[in-house]
Amino acid sequence: MAVFAAADAPMRARAVCEAMDVELTPSNINNARLKLKRLVERGILVETEHGLFTRPRP
C-alpha cells in the first residue's frame, strides 16, 4: 500500500513491481496483477480503467 500512497496517478502491475524492486518477469507481473485484483474485490483499491489500479478517493 505504500506504493500507492506515494503514487500520484493510477498504476499498472508492472509499475507496482518496479516500485517494489521485484524482478520484472511475466510470472511476477501476473502475480502482482492477481493480488491487485483481489484488493479491488475487497474494496481496498479501485481499478479505474482496465489494468490501472489506485486507492479509492474519499
C-alpha positions as CSV (number, residue, x, y, z in Angstrom):
1,M,0.0,0.0,0.0
2,A,3.0,2.3,0.5
3,V,3.5,2.2,-3.3
4,F,0.0,3.7,-3.8
5,A,0.4,6.2,-1.1
6,A,3.4,7.7,-2.9
7,A,1.8,7.4,-6.4
8,D,0.1,10.5,-7.9
9,A,-1.6,8.5,-10.7
10,P,-3.1,5.0,-11.2
11,M,-0.5,2.3,-11.6
12,R,-0.2,-0.8,-13.7
13,A,1.0,-4.1,-12.2
14,R,4.4,-3.7,-14.0
15,A,4.9,-0.3,-12.4
16,V,4.0,-1.7,-8.9
17,C,6.6,-4.4,-9.4
18,E,9.2,-1.8,-10.4
19,A,8.3,0.3,-7.3
20,M,8.8,-2.7,-5.1
21,D,12.1,-3.7,-6.7
22,V,10.6,-7.1,-7.8
23,E,12.2,-8.8,-10.8
24,L,10.2,-8.0,-14.0
25,T,9.3,-11.4,-15.1
26,P,5.9,-12.3,-16.7
27,S,5.1,-14.5,-13.7
28,N,5.9,-11.8,-11.1
29,I,3.8,-9.2,-13.1
30,N,0.9,-11.6,-13.4
31,N,1.1,-12.5,-9.7
32,A,1.0,-8.8,-8.8
33,R,-1.9,-8.2,-11.1
34,L,-3.9,-11.0,-9.4
35,K,-3.1,-9.6,-6.0
36,L,-4.2,-6.1,-7.1
37,K,-7.5,-7.5,-8.5
38,R,-8.1,-9.2,-5.1
39,L,-7.5,-5.9,-3.3
40,V,-10.1,-4.4,-5.7
41,E,-12.6,-7.1,-4.8
42,R,-12.1,-6.3,-1.1
43,G,-12.6,-2.6,-1.7
44,I,-9.0,-1.6,-0.8
45,L,-8.1,-0.5,-4.3
46,V,-10.1,0.7,-7.3
47,E,-9.5,-0.3,-10.9
48,T,-10.1,3.0,-12.7
49,E,-9.6,1.5,-16.2
50,H,-8.6,-2.0,-17.3
51,G,-5.3,-2.7,-15.7
52,L,-4.9,0.7,-13.8
53,F,-5.1,0.5,-10.0
54,T,-5.3,3.2,-7.4
55,R,-6.6,3.9,-3.9
56,P,-10.3,4.9,-3.7
57,R,-11.0,8.6,-3.3
58,P,-12.9,9.6,-0.1
